[in-house]
């Protein structure tokens, strides 16, 4: 465990109060960091996603990665025990009206992606 | 929430992270890219590509941005860093002025 540099210099004081937490919504190679509150419903989250991905709420399905539980619109994040930094999979409705399978691409290994000996930044 | 309030950070492997602009601006480098008056392509599209930063590190950095803002608003939690990521993370942090 290493403590990271904290530069709290007051530069961001003007911003509105930040929500308590965020979740990571993943689909394919994309991750959306969504600010939220445990009291918000799953539908609230889908409405936020709608703005970003241009897909209507009823074409979205959210699944909590880890338990594999499908999140219900009417329930709150707290009901589903979705916590800060939780990973949620997003699946979309396909043309045949079914939802696609969970598809989250992971980077194979963070070392392989770059030449170990050049390693220049 | 509006689309313009989000920015997309793209890693070396082409993975995309869509995060709040104010969180991204914890990084002085990204802040400069997004706010400079010149016409950085980044400013217009809200997209920044980091060909030097791997996906794992970039995701960690995004988490750090959010943690930083939570911490700054008084929520005192630890920011866990896996020892094997430390070096790469430090180099990325140096590049991003974070």
Backbone of each chain as ProteinMPNN parsed JSONL, in Angstrom:
{"seq_chain_A": "XXXXXXXXXXXXXXXXXXXXXXXXXXXXXXXXXXXXXXXXXXXXXXXXXXXXXXXXXXXXXXXXXXXXXXXXXXXXXXXXXXXXXXXXXXXXXXXXXXXXXXXXXXXXXXXXXXXXXXXXX", "coords_chain_A": {"N_chain_A": [[0.855, -1.201, 0.0], [0.699, 2.079, -0.946], [0.868, 5.456, -0.253], [-0.5, 7.995, -2.215], [0.545, 10.948, -3.949], [-0.946, 13.842, -2.731], [-2.353, 16.522, -3.936], [-3.861, 18.878, -2.653], [-4.986, 21.712, -3.294], [-6.916, 23.499, -3.236], [-7.832, 24.307, -5.634], [-10.084, 23.316, -6.77], [-12.186, 24.156, -5.344], [-14.35, 25.659, -6.102], [-16.125, 23.968, -7.31], [-19.222, 22.145, -7.473], [-20.652, 20.275, -4.74], [-19.389, 17.055, -4.49], [-20.75, 14.011, -5.611], [-21.385, 11.09, -3.679], [-20.25, 8.753, -4.664], [-18.927, 6.68, -7.354], [-19.66, 4.598, -10.173], [-18.402, 2.006, -12.305], [-19.234, 1.526, -15.516], [-19.223, -0.928, -17.863], [-18.675, -1.895, -21.222], [-17.707, -3.844, -23.876], [-14.833, -2.361, -25.102], [-15.023, -0.099, -23.657], [-15.287, 2.056, -20.861], [-17.468, 3.609, -18.676], [-17.357, 6.101, -16.331], [-19.543, 6.748, -13.89], [-21.019, 9.136, -11.947], [-22.762, 8.819, -8.927], [-25.306, 8.127, -6.458], [-25.999, 6.186, -3.565], [-28.736, 6.149, -3.109], [-29.964, 6.533, -5.491], [-31.951, 5.262, -8.195], [-31.765, 2.336, -10.318], [-32.822, 2.98, -12.73], [-32.336, 5.73, -12.844], [-29.601, 5.707, -13.315], [-29.537, 4.503, -15.811], [-30.736, 6.498, -17.266], [-28.79, 8.429, -17.204], [-26.847, 7.137, -18.673], [-28.081, 6.988, -21.097], [-27.806, 9.518, -22.192], [-25.137, 9.466, -22.845], [-24.699, 7.301, -24.584], [-26.65, 7.258, -26.477], [-28.751, 5.411, -26.448], [-31.938, 4.233, -25.825], [-33.492, 3.983, -22.575], [-34.919, 1.567, -22.172], [-33.622, -0.167, -23.801], [-31.397, -0.894, -22.542], [-29.514, -2.975, -20.399], [-28.401, -3.628, -17.181], [-25.889, -5.283, -15.444], [-24.639, -6.545, -12.489], [-21.319, -7.028, -12.134], [-19.607, -9.761, -10.844], [-21.599, -10.704, -8.997], [-23.355, -11.29, -10.965], [-25.921, -10.501, -11.101], [-28.909, -9.186, -12.463], [-29.74, -5.823, -12.712], [-32.55, -4.202, -11.413], [-34.812, -1.777, -12.67], [-36.468, -0.324, -10.868], [-35.336, -0.528, -8.389], [-33.009, 0.685, -5.902], [-29.519, 1.632, -5.975], [-28.363, 0.957, -3.584], [-30.069, -1.074, -2.715], [-29.315, -3.136, -4.364], [-26.827, -3.533, -3.492], [-24.752, -2.107, -4.714], [-21.73, -0.601, -4.761], [-19.331, 2.072, -4.117], [-17.082, 2.385, -6.805], [-17.851, -0.009, -7.921], [-18.157, -2.482, -10.506], [-20.145, -2.518, -13.329], [-21.825, -4.285, -15.807], [-22.8, -3.38, -19.05], [-25.361, -4.201, -21.24], [-26.859, -4.307, -24.446], [-29.967, -4.131, -26.268], [-30.472, -6.32, -28.941], [-31.043, -6.549, -32.524], [-32.905, -8.578, -32.803], [-34.464, -8.287, -30.617], [-33.61, -9.516, -28.312], [-31.377, -9.418, -25.461], [-27.895, -8.743, -25.682], [-25.031, -10.826, -24.886], [-22.986, -10.469, -21.927], [-20.223, -8.492, -22.507], [-17.134, -7.788, -21.972], [-14.118, -6.507, -22.669], [-10.869, -7.234, -21.709], [-7.655, -5.847, -21.02], [-4.932, -7.789, -22.037], [-2.424, -8.162, -20.71], [-0.753, -5.869, -18.827], [1.908, -5.478, -19.269], [2.678, -6.615, -21.662], [1.857, -5.001, -23.66], [3.584, -3.042, -24.34], [6.85, -2.416, -25.543], [9.195, -3.935, -23.605], [11.843, -3.197, -23.317], [12.213, -0.718, -24.533], [10.32, 1.079, -23.377], [9.771, 3.809, -23.156], [8.397, 6.99, -22.236]], "CA_chain_A": [[0.0, 0.0, 0.0], [1.503, 3.286, -1.055], [0.029, 6.658, -0.302], [-0.195, 8.734, -3.418], [0.656, 12.393, -3.756], [-2.239, 14.522, -2.621], [-2.186, 17.966, -4.047], [-5.125, 19.534, -2.359], [-4.535, 23.088, -3.313], [-8.078, 24.378, -3.23], [-8.156, 24.767, -6.982], [-11.391, 22.814, -7.192], [-13.163, 24.527, -4.333], [-15.533, 26.248, -6.709], [-17.034, 22.977, -7.876], [-20.337, 21.715, -6.633], [-20.335, 19.151, -3.859], [-19.325, 15.852, -5.299], [-21.563, 12.882, -5.19], [-20.687, 10.204, -2.763], [-19.515, 7.64, -5.245], [-19.057, 6.468, -8.789], [-19.589, 3.2, -10.588], [-17.796, 1.841, -13.624], [-20.12, 0.776, -16.402], [-18.329, -1.402, -18.919], [-19.167, -2.676, -22.355], [-16.655, -3.986, -24.863], [-13.571, -1.744, -24.676], [-15.314, 1.223, -23.103], [-15.705, 2.156, -19.464], [-18.052, 4.897, -18.306], [-17.374, 6.402, -14.902], [-20.8, 7.455, -13.66], [-21.204, 9.591, -10.574], [-24.098, 8.447, -8.464], [-25.548, 8.103, -5.031], [-26.642, 4.895, -3.277], [-30.195, 6.272, -3.075], [-30.499, 6.623, -6.845], [-32.436, 3.985, -8.722], [-31.074, 1.835, -11.507], [-33.359, 3.759, -13.853], [-31.587, 6.993, -12.879], [-28.305, 5.424, -13.932], [-29.769, 4.279, -17.236], [-31.01, 7.79, -17.896], [-27.487, 9.083, -17.396], [-26.166, 6.444, -19.773], [-28.796, 7.315, -22.338], [-27.203, 10.736, -22.732], [-23.797, 9.193, -23.349], [-24.588, 6.267, -25.608], [-27.764, 7.38, -27.419], [-29.582, 4.206, -26.466], [-33.017, 4.46, -24.861], [-33.396, 3.276, -21.302], [-35.42, 0.19, -22.212], [-32.7, -1.022, -24.565], [-30.204, -1.123, -21.729], [-29.613, -3.877, -19.245], [-27.205, -3.511, -16.355], [-25.629, -6.502, -14.676], [-23.553, -6.351, -11.535], [-20.255, -8.005, -12.347], [-19.266, -10.289, -9.52], [-22.704, -11.579, -8.639], [-24.091, -11.644, -12.177], [-27.297, -10.095, -10.874], [-29.459, -8.153, -13.345], [-30.235, -4.737, -11.871], [-33.922, -3.821, -11.77], [-35.009, -0.328, -12.79], [-37.151, 0.344, -9.753], [-34.566, -0.627, -7.15], [-31.896, 1.626, -5.765], [-28.19, 1.011, -5.998], [-28.144, 0.376, -2.258], [-30.811, -2.349, -2.682], [-28.543, -4.155, -5.073], [-25.49, -3.508, -2.9], [-23.772, -1.538, -5.634], [-20.954, 0.315, -3.938], [-18.343, 2.901, -4.797], [-16.092, 1.69, -7.623], [-18.373, -1.275, -8.44], [-18.154, -2.62, -11.955], [-21.44, -2.949, -13.817], [-21.77, -4.548, -17.245], [-23.918, -2.856, -19.836], [-25.671, -4.921, -22.469], [-27.88, -3.601, -25.225], [-30.902, -4.983, -26.985], [-30.066, -6.541, -30.326], [-32.124, -6.387, -33.499], [-33.952, -9.593, -32.607], [-35.155, -7.981, -29.364], [-32.945, -10.136, -27.164], [-30.197, -8.694, -25.016], [-26.636, -9.407, -25.989], [-24.286, -11.369, -23.748], [-22.025, -9.541, -21.334], [-19.009, -8.47, -23.313], [-16.16, -6.824, -21.465], [-12.772, -6.865, -23.102], [-9.836, -6.844, -20.749], [-6.308, -5.832, -21.585], [-4.357, -9.084, -21.685], [-1.436, -8.012, -19.652], [-0.317, -4.493, -19.049], [3.315, -5.427, -19.65], [2.877, -7.059, -23.033], [1.413, -4.018, -24.634], [4.633, -2.11, -24.71], [8.165, -3.041, -25.557], [9.742, -3.823, -22.258], [13.164, -2.561, -23.25], [12.179, 0.717, -24.852], [9.649, 1.606, -22.188], [9.873, 5.264, -23.028], [7.107, 7.649, -22.039]], "C_chain_A": [[0.888, 1.246, 0.0], [0.559, 4.477, -1.042], [0.452, 7.511, -1.484], [-0.179, 10.217, -3.105], [-0.73, 13.043, -3.7], [-2.011, 16.009, -2.812], [-3.529, 18.661, -3.874], [-4.812, 21.015, -2.201], [-5.712, 24.035, -3.406], [-8.51, 24.823, -4.6], [-9.581, 24.379, -7.373], [-12.494, 23.223, -6.229], [-14.456, 25.046, -4.946], [-16.529, 25.224, -7.219], [-18.136, 22.617, -6.894], [-19.909, 20.527, -5.775], [-20.389, 17.859, -4.668], [-20.144, 14.735, -4.707], [-20.7, 11.888, -4.442], [-19.829, 9.171, -3.472], [-19.622, 7.626, -6.764], [-19.116, 4.971, -9.036], [-18.938, 3.159, -11.966], [-18.704, 0.951, -14.465], [-19.309, 0.38, -17.622], [-19.087, -2.136, -20.005], [-18.065, -2.674, -23.398], [-15.374, -3.315, -24.36], [-13.791, -0.397, -23.993], [-15.772, 1.12, -21.651], [-16.265, 3.548, -19.223], [-17.98, 5.029, -16.79], [-18.616, 7.262, -14.664], [-20.882, 7.847, -12.189], [-22.631, 9.274, -10.131], [-24.139, 8.446, -6.949], [-26.267, 6.794, -4.713], [-28.17, 4.964, -3.309], [-30.803, 6.374, -4.473], [-30.958, 5.244, -7.318], [-31.611, 3.589, -9.947], [-31.549, 2.614, -12.737], [-32.637, 5.107, -13.981], [-30.26, 6.814, -13.593], [-28.481, 5.251, -15.443], [-30.063, 5.581, -17.966], [-29.715, 8.567, -18.123], [-26.762, 8.461, -18.584], [-26.79, 6.793, -21.121], [-28.175, 8.537, -23.022], [-25.887, 10.409, -23.431], [-23.786, 8.26, -24.553], [-25.709, 6.305, -26.627], [-28.556, 6.084, -27.55], [-30.67, 4.396, -25.423], [-32.926, 3.516, -23.668], [-33.835, 1.811, -21.418], [-34.624, -0.712, -23.15], [-31.446, -1.354, -23.775], [-30.497, -2.163, -20.656], [-28.294, -3.779, -18.496], [-27.072, -4.748, -15.481], [-24.445, -6.25, -13.755], [-22.516, -7.443, -11.741], [-19.814, -8.492, -10.963], [-20.369, -11.226, -9.088], [-23.483, -12.038, -9.872], [-25.562, -11.26, -12.123], [-27.734, -9.03, -11.893], [-30.1, -7.078, -12.471], [-31.622, -4.293, -12.351], [-34.101, -2.314, -11.679], [-35.515, 0.329, -11.508], [-36.329, 0.335, -8.47], [-33.447, 0.406, -7.102], [-30.574, 0.867, -5.815], [-27.909, 0.333, -4.666], [-28.852, -0.975, -2.149], [-29.994, -3.472, -3.299], [-27.118, -4.262, -4.538], [-24.412, -3.106, -3.911], [-23.032, -0.451, -4.868], [-20.038, 1.187, -4.795], [-17.362, 2.012, -5.564], [-16.573, 0.314, -8.106], [-18.307, -1.28, -9.965], [-19.498, -3.206, -12.393], [-21.316, -3.158, -15.322], [-23.006, -3.967, -17.909], [-24.128, -3.769, -21.029], [-26.828, -4.205, -23.144], [-28.764, -4.596, -25.94], [-30.456, -5.111, -28.44], [-31.278, -6.394, -31.233], [-33.265, -7.38, -33.272], [-34.624, -9.462, -31.238], [-34.576, -8.662, -28.121], [-31.796, -9.242, -26.723], [-28.943, -9.479, -25.364], [-26.009, -9.963, -24.705], [-23.373, -10.283, -23.179], [-20.719, -9.626, -22.113], [-18.096, -7.381, -22.772], [-14.776, -7.3, -21.879], [-11.788, -6.388, -22.046], [-8.494, -6.749, -21.467], [-5.608, -7.105, -21.133], [-3.417, -8.979, -20.514], [-0.801, -6.661, -19.866], [1.147, -4.403, -19.452], [3.524, -5.741, -21.127], [2.65, -5.962, -24.067], [2.525, -3.094, -25.105], [5.962, -2.848, -24.717], [8.839, -2.815, -24.217], [11.045, -3.039, -22.251], [13.174, -1.092, -23.703], [11.549, 1.459, -23.689], [9.699, 3.12, -22.055], [8.488, 5.892, -22.971], [7.108, 8.954, -22.777]], "O_chain_A": [[1.734, 1.412, 0.879], [-0.444, 4.486, -1.756], [1.644, 7.716, -1.713], [-0.792, 10.682, -2.144], [-1.575, 12.79, -4.559], [-1.514, 16.677, -1.906], [-4.221, 18.979, -4.841], [-4.431, 21.49, -1.131], [-5.537, 25.233, -3.628], [-9.438, 25.62, -4.738], [-10.205, 25.036, -8.206], [-13.606, 22.699, -6.289], [-15.532, 24.888, -4.368], [-17.667, 25.575, -7.531], [-18.003, 22.761, -5.679], [-18.915, 19.863, -6.068], [-21.327, 17.62, -5.428], [-20.22, 14.545, -3.494], [-19.475, 11.859, -4.561], [-18.795, 8.755, -2.948], [-20.313, 8.446, -7.369], [-18.674, 4.176, -8.207], [-18.926, 4.152, -12.694], [-18.908, -0.223, -14.157], [-18.773, 1.233, -18.33], [-20.017, -2.896, -19.737], [-17.549, -1.617, -23.762], [-14.879, -3.671, -23.291], [-12.84, 0.355, -23.779], [-16.531, 0.228, -21.273], [-15.616, 4.548, -19.529], [-18.48, 4.175, -16.058], [-18.717, 8.374, -15.183], [-20.822, 6.995, -11.302], [-23.582, 9.449, -10.893], [-23.152, 8.724, -6.268], [-27.074, 6.334, -5.521], [-28.829, 3.945, -3.514], [-32.023, 6.309, -4.623], [-30.431, 4.213, -6.901], [-30.874, 4.391, -10.519], [-30.777, 2.871, -13.661], [-32.363, 5.566, -15.089], [-29.847, 7.666, -14.381], [-27.7, 5.767, -16.242], [-29.693, 5.754, -19.127], [-29.572, 9.275, -19.119], [-26.146, 9.157, -19.391], [-26.106, 6.878, -22.141], [-28.036, 8.587, -24.244], [-25.558, 10.988, -24.466], [-22.953, 8.411, -25.447], [-25.736, 5.487, -27.546], [-28.977, 5.713, -28.646], [-30.374, 4.686, -24.264], [-32.369, 2.421, -23.744], [-33.209, 0.923, -20.839], [-34.929, -1.898, -23.274], [-30.54, -2.016, -24.281], [-31.589, -2.21, -20.089], [-27.216, -3.839, -19.089], [-28.037, -5.194, -14.861], [-23.386, -5.8, -14.191], [-22.794, -8.627, -11.549], [-19.673, -7.699, -10.032], [-20.124, -12.407, -8.839], [-24.183, -13.049, -9.83], [-26.349, -11.644, -12.988], [-26.996, -8.079, -12.148], [-30.907, -7.385, -11.593], [-31.833, -4.044, -13.538], [-33.618, -1.663, -10.752], [-35.049, 1.4, -11.118], [-36.602, 1.114, -7.557], [-33.006, 0.923, -8.129], [-30.526, -0.358, -5.711], [-27.294, -0.733, -4.619], [-28.312, -1.915, -1.565], [-29.988, -4.604, -2.814], [-26.301, -5.005, -5.082], [-23.325, -3.681, -3.956], [-23.64, 0.504, -4.386], [-19.981, 1.055, -6.018], [-16.874, 1.012, -5.037], [-15.778, -0.454, -8.647], [-18.389, -0.24, -10.617], [-19.931, -4.246, -11.897], [-20.769, -2.312, -16.029], [-24.115, -4.06, -17.384], [-23.181, -4.079, -21.752], [-27.664, -3.58, -22.49], [-28.38, -5.739, -26.187], [-30.106, -4.121, -29.082], [-32.392, -6.146, -30.771], [-34.431, -7.072, -33.515], [-35.267, -10.396, -30.759], [-35.019, -8.397, -27.003], [-31.3, -8.418, -27.491], [-28.932, -10.71, -25.343], [-26.41, -9.611, -23.595], [-23.036, -9.313, -23.857], [-20.186, -10.712, -22.341], [-18.267, -6.201, -23.078], [-14.329, -8.374, -21.477], [-11.882, -5.262, -21.556], [-8.236, -7.492, -22.414], [-5.685, -7.465, -19.958], [-3.593, -9.617, -19.477], [-0.36, -6.344, -20.971], [1.588, -3.358, -19.93], [4.429, -5.204, -21.765], [3.176, -5.998, -25.179], [2.411, -2.446, -26.145], [6.154, -3.803, -23.964], [9.025, -1.686, -23.761], [11.329, -2.305, -21.305], [14.044, -0.32, -23.299], [12.158, 2.348, -23.093], [9.67, 3.646, -20.943], [7.536, 5.395, -23.573], [6.115, 9.681, -22.748]]}, "seq_chain_B": "XXXXXXXXXXXXXXXXXXXXXXXXXXXXXXXXXXXXXXXXXXXXXXXXXXXXXXXXXXXXXXXXXXXXXXXXXXXXXXXXXXXXXXXXXXXXXXXXXX", "coords_chain_B": {"N_chain_B": [[-26.794, 15.793, -16.238], [-24.586, 16.225, -18.89], [-23.46, 15.487, -22.211], [-21.308, 17.006, -22.994], [-19.997, 17.465, -20.671], [-18.417, 15.384, -20.189], [-15.374, 13.597, -20.773], [-13.37, 11.671, -23.023], [-10.94, 9.331, -22.468], [-8.319, 7.683, -24.012], [-6.607, 4.657, -24.123], [-3.341, 3.081, -24.63], [-3.924, 0.626, -25.823], [-6.261, 1.171, -27.034], [-8.533, 1.168, -25.471], [-11.381, 2.717, -24.017], [-12.125, 5.323, -21.764], [-14.669, 6.962, -20.263], [-15.07, 9.828, -18.611], [-15.937, 12.241, -16.022], [-15.472, 15.646, -16.827], [-14.491, 17.465, -14.927], [-13.251, 15.747, -13.177], [-11.229, 14.673, -14.781], [-9.721, 16.915, -15.059], [-8.243, 17.105, -12.8], [-5.779, 16.36, -13.47], [-3.127, 18.306, -14.463], [-2.035, 18.381, -16.979], [-4.064, 17.372, -18.675], [-5.966, 19.249, -18.085], [-4.785, 21.545, -19.207], [-4.783, 20.785, -21.891], [-7.51, 20.693, -22.424], [-8.419, 23.222, -21.945], [-6.927, 25.164, -23.164], [-6.665, 28.039, -25.229], [-5.924, 27.762, -27.88], [-6.429, 25.719, -30.842], [-6.539, 22.846, -29.976], [-7.125, 19.59, -31.018], [-8.171, 17.982, -29.135], [-9.666, 19.616, -27.467], [-11.964, 20.18, -28.88], [-13.26, 17.736, -29.467], [-13.38, 16.511, -27.073], [-11.814, 14.329, -26.537], [-9.045, 12.433, -25.622], [-6.084, 10.912, -26.519], [-3.838, 8.563, -25.231], [-1.121, 7.285, -26.169], [0.977, 6.218, -24.802], [0.181, 5.212, -22.417], [-0.855, 2.443, -20.652], [-3.811, 0.341, -20.544], [-4.515, -0.675, -17.995], [-3.158, 1.049, -16.287], [-4.238, 3.502, -17.018], [-6.876, 3.206, -16.244], [-6.564, 3.014, -13.519], [-5.633, 5.547, -13.016], [-7.856, 7.084, -13.673], [-9.546, 6.277, -11.624], [-8.111, 7.347, -9.559], [-8.45, 10.104, -10.014], [-11.153, 10.474, -9.332], [-11.079, 9.642, -6.712], [-9.401, 11.569, -5.668], [-10.991, 13.873, -5.793], [-13.036, 13.143, -4.083], [-11.602, 12.883, -1.753], [-10.693, 15.483, -1.45], [-13.038, 16.693, -0.837], [-13.441, 15.894, 1.671], [-13.698, 13.2, 2.319], [-12.079, 10.817, 3.844], [-10.28, 8.369, 2.712], [-8.217, 5.519, 2.003], [-6.081, 5.288, -0.863], [-5.718, 2.598, -2.712], [-2.844, 1.031, -4.043], [-1.5, -1.313, -6.14], [1.568, -2.923, -5.637], [3.013, -3.764, -7.933], [2.182, -2.045, -9.866], [3.214, 0.36, -9.31], [5.541, 1.695, -10.393], [5.004, 2.203, -13.167], [2.732, 3.694, -12.797], [3.638, 5.933, -11.453], [5.22, 7.079, -13.42], [3.326, 7.728, -15.318], [1.814, 9.505, -13.829], [3.624, 11.534, -13.478], [3.877, 12.436, -16.079], [1.31, 13.345, -16.507], [1.111, 15.399, -14.736], [-0.039, 15.021, -12.139]], "CA_chain_B": [[-25.515, 15.417, -16.844], [-24.549, 16.46, -20.333], [-22.37, 14.817, -22.907], [-20.152, 17.902, -23.067], [-19.309, 17.474, -19.386], [-17.608, 14.179, -20.084], [-14.286, 13.464, -21.741], [-13.0, 10.287, -23.288], [-9.498, 9.099, -22.456], [-8.094, 6.442, -24.754], [-5.322, 4.072, -23.711], [-2.455, 2.569, -25.678], [-4.567, -0.495, -26.523], [-7.515, 1.622, -27.637], [-9.659, 1.102, -24.543], [-11.885, 4.069, -23.786], [-12.668, 5.646, -20.444], [-15.461, 8.184, -20.324], [-15.109, 10.32, -17.235], [-16.346, 13.633, -15.882], [-14.426, 16.587, -17.189], [-13.85, 18.051, -13.743], [-12.353, 14.735, -12.625], [-10.059, 14.599, -15.656], [-8.917, 18.123, -14.899], [-7.312, 16.934, -11.691], [-4.497, 16.352, -14.166], [-2.788, 19.609, -15.037], [-1.795, 18.199, -18.414], [-5.358, 17.281, -19.35], [-6.582, 20.568, -17.904], [-4.228, 22.435, -20.222], [-5.253, 20.361, -23.211], [-8.935, 20.95, -22.621], [-8.825, 24.605, -21.736], [-6.104, 26.153, -23.834], [-7.431, 28.743, -26.252], [-5.586, 27.281, -29.214], [-7.388, 24.693, -31.246], [-6.211, 21.446, -29.767], [-8.227, 18.721, -31.436], [-8.742, 17.428, -27.917], [-10.649, 20.524, -26.892], [-13.223, 20.14, -29.625], [-13.962, 16.467, -29.424], [-13.401, 15.947, -25.729], [-11.167, 13.017, -26.585], [-7.592, 12.504, -25.512], [-5.466, 9.595, -26.67], [-2.541, 8.42, -24.572], [-0.486, 6.097, -26.749], [2.021, 5.711, -23.912], [-0.358, 4.743, -21.135], [-1.575, 1.182, -20.831], [-5.195, 0.367, -20.07], [-4.564, -0.876, -16.548], [-2.689, 2.262, -15.62], [-5.175, 4.593, -17.271], [-8.061, 3.006, -15.407], [-6.155, 3.366, -12.154], [-5.533, 7.0, -12.967], [-9.23, 7.596, -13.626], [-10.013, 6.058, -10.257], [-7.423, 8.315, -8.708], [-9.096, 11.409, -10.196], [-12.38, 10.507, -8.532], [-10.672, 9.542, -5.304], [-8.837, 12.868, -5.321], [-12.076, 14.821, -5.549], [-13.719, 12.702, -2.866], [-10.713, 13.204, -0.635], [-10.663, 16.931, -1.303], [-14.281, 17.14, -0.215], [-13.477, 15.5, 3.067], [-13.903, 11.78, 2.579], [-10.714, 10.346, 4.004], [-10.071, 6.945, 2.509], [-6.939, 5.187, 1.388], [-6.104, 4.959, -2.285], [-4.861, 1.411, -2.794], [-2.037, 0.859, -5.249], [-0.798, -2.581, -6.159], [3.002, -2.623, -5.761], [3.539, -3.987, -9.28], [1.789, -0.954, -10.756], [3.724, 1.629, -8.797], [6.485, 2.392, -11.267], [4.291, 2.723, -14.335], [1.785, 4.706, -12.355], [4.409, 7.145, -11.142], [5.653, 7.695, -14.673], [2.143, 8.327, -15.918], [1.439, 10.64, -12.999], [4.577, 12.595, -13.791], [3.5, 12.95, -17.405], [0.02, 14.026, -16.437], [1.156, 16.396, -13.665], [-1.154, 14.688, -11.245]], "C_chain_B": [[-25.576, 15.61, -18.356], [-23.333, 15.776, -20.942], [-21.106, 15.682, -22.923], [-19.377, 17.927, -21.753], [-18.414, 16.263, -19.2], [-16.458, 14.251, -21.091], [-13.936, 11.982, -21.877], [-11.481, 10.188, -23.31], [-9.245, 7.732, -23.093], [-6.691, 5.926, -24.463], [-4.542, 3.577, -24.922], [-3.134, 1.471, -26.495], [-5.907, -0.101, -27.123], [-8.737, 1.442, -26.752], [-10.07, 2.527, -24.191], [-12.449, 4.221, -22.383], [-13.381, 6.984, -20.538], [-15.645, 8.673, -18.903], [-15.541, 11.78, -17.207], [-15.158, 14.545, -16.147], [-13.717, 17.147, -15.955], [-12.923, 17.049, -13.067], [-11.074, 14.663, -13.462], [-9.13, 15.776, -15.416], [-8.14, 18.151, -13.588], [-5.891, 16.899, -12.272], [-4.255, 17.695, -14.832], [-2.594, 19.498, -16.545], [-3.112, 18.158, -19.185], [-6.088, 18.624, -19.248], [-6.088, 21.531, -18.99], [-4.73, 22.075, -21.617], [-6.685, 20.801, -23.465], [-9.31, 22.416, -22.524], [-8.006, 25.615, -22.534], [-6.858, 26.758, -25.013], [-7.106, 28.294, -27.681], [-6.515, 26.159, -29.62], [-6.762, 23.311, -31.177], [-7.389, 20.629, -30.269], [-8.947, 18.175, -30.212], [-9.865, 18.303, -27.367], [-12.003, 20.358, -27.571], [-13.977, 18.827, -29.441], [-14.095, 15.894, -28.017], [-12.797, 14.554, -25.692], [-9.677, 13.187, -26.486], [-7.034, 11.091, -25.627], [-4.101, 9.603, -26.0], [-1.863, 7.165, -25.089], [0.559, 5.48, -25.82], [1.465, 5.091, -22.651], [-1.204, 3.498, -21.367], [-2.945, 1.26, -20.148], [-5.288, 0.258, -18.549], [-4.206, 0.399, -15.802], [-3.697, 3.389, -15.806], [-6.428, 4.438, -16.415], [-7.756, 3.389, -13.96], [-6.109, 4.885, -11.995], [-6.926, 7.627, -12.895], [-9.814, 7.436, -12.223], [-9.392, 7.081, -9.327], [-8.079, 9.689, -8.803], [-10.324, 11.527, -9.298], [-12.06, 10.459, -7.045], [-10.169, 10.907, -4.821], [-9.943, 13.861, -4.967], [-12.874, 14.444, -4.296], [-12.904, 13.089, -1.64], [-10.735, 14.696, -0.367], [-11.953, 17.435, -0.664], [-14.486, 16.471, 1.142], [-13.705, 14.033, 3.361], [-12.536, 11.101, 2.641], [-10.612, 8.842, 3.881], [-8.684, 6.739, 1.93], [-7.121, 5.01, -0.1], [-5.169, 3.781, -2.502], [-4.109, 1.341, -4.119], [-1.294, -0.472, -5.158], [0.688, -2.308, -6.419], [3.533, -2.778, -7.192], [3.155, -2.872, -10.253], [2.535, 0.338, -10.44], [4.584, 2.39, -9.796], [5.779, 3.016, -12.474], [3.356, 3.862, -13.969], [2.485, 6.021, -12.054], [4.83, 7.867, -12.427], [4.478, 8.382, -15.349], [1.735, 9.575, -15.152], [2.349, 11.834, -13.276], [4.217, 13.255, -15.115], [2.225, 13.794, -17.335], [0.001, 15.182, -15.43], [0.013, 16.199, -12.696], [-0.616, 14.468, -9.834]], "O_chain_B": [[-26.534, 15.189, -19.005], [-22.327, 15.528, -20.277], [-19.987, 15.17, -22.874], [-18.227, 18.363, -21.722], [-17.736, 16.129, -18.182], [-16.573, 14.895, -22.134], [-14.173, 11.172, -20.981], [-10.818, 10.881, -24.082], [-9.894, 6.747, -22.741], [-5.712, 6.668, -24.548], [-5.003, 3.642, -26.062], [-2.947, 1.389, -27.709], [-6.615, -0.95, -27.665], [-9.865, 1.55, -27.232], [-9.233, 3.424, -24.081], [-13.16, 3.348, -21.886], [-12.773, 8.006, -20.853], [-16.295, 8.018, -18.089], [-15.518, 12.468, -18.227], [-14.023, 14.27, -15.758], [-12.494, 17.286, -15.942], [-11.928, 17.436, -12.454], [-9.972, 14.601, -12.918], [-7.912, 15.66, -15.551], [-7.45, 19.129, -13.302], [-4.936, 17.352, -11.64], [-5.052, 18.162, -15.646], [-2.946, 20.409, -17.295], [-3.262, 18.818, -20.213], [-6.737, 19.07, -20.195], [-6.88, 22.24, -19.61], [-5.06, 22.949, -22.418], [-7.035, 21.224, -24.566], [-10.387, 22.818, -22.965], [-8.353, 26.795, -22.577], [-7.599, 26.064, -25.708], [-7.933, 28.436, -28.581], [-7.314, 25.696, -28.806], [-6.491, 22.688, -32.203], [-8.537, 20.953, -29.969], [-10.155, 17.936, -30.234], [-10.875, 17.806, -26.869], [-13.049, 20.392, -26.921], [-15.197, 18.822, -29.279], [-14.82, 14.925, -27.791], [-13.22, 13.704, -24.909], [-9.098, 14.007, -27.198], [-7.464, 10.184, -24.914], [-3.31, 10.53, -26.179], [-2.015, 6.093, -24.505], [0.979, 4.342, -26.03], [2.217, 4.493, -21.882], [-2.139, 3.5, -22.168], [-3.196, 2.119, -19.302], [-6.034, 0.993, -17.903], [-4.854, 0.776, -14.826], [-3.979, 4.141, -14.873], [-6.975, 5.424, -15.92], [-8.575, 4.001, -13.274], [-6.502, 5.426, -10.961], [-7.149, 8.58, -12.149], [-10.481, 8.33, -11.704], [-10.048, 7.613, -8.43], [-8.247, 10.368, -7.79], [-10.518, 12.525, -8.605], [-12.684, 11.142, -6.233], [-10.476, 11.337, -3.71], [-9.85, 14.591, -3.979], [-13.327, 15.312, -3.55], [-13.437, 13.556, -0.634], [-10.788, 15.133, 0.783], [-11.961, 18.485, -0.021], [-15.589, 16.488, 1.688], [-13.887, 13.651, 4.517], [-11.914, 10.844, 1.61], [-10.836, 8.12, 4.853], [-8.059, 7.674, 1.431], [-8.198, 4.624, -0.555], [-3.95, 3.948, -2.478], [-4.684, 1.568, -5.184], [-0.549, -0.715, -4.208], [1.027, -1.545, -7.324], [4.401, -2.016, -7.617], [3.731, -2.764, -11.336], [2.49, 1.294, -11.215], [4.383, 3.584, -10.018], [5.94, 4.203, -12.759], [3.204, 4.841, -14.7], [1.972, 7.094, -12.371], [4.799, 9.095, -12.508], [4.613, 9.481, -15.887], [1.356, 10.582, -15.749], [1.907, 12.983, -13.305], [4.25, 14.479, -15.246], [2.091, 14.812, -18.014], [-1.013, 15.866, -15.289], [-0.796, 17.098, -12.468], [-1.385, 14.177, -8.918]]}, "name": "protein", "num_of_chains": 2, "seq": "XXXXXXXXXXXXXXXXXXXXXXXXXXXXXXXXXXXXXXXXXXXXXXXXXXXXXXXXXXXXXXXXXXXXXXXXXXXXXXXXXXXXXXXXXXXXXXXXXXXXXXXXXXXXXXXXXXXXXXXXXXXXXXXXXXXXXXXXXXXXXXXXXXXXXXXXXXXXXXXXXXXXXXXXXXXXXXXXXXXXXXXXXXXXXXXXXXXXXXXXXXXXXXXXXXXXXXXXXXX"}
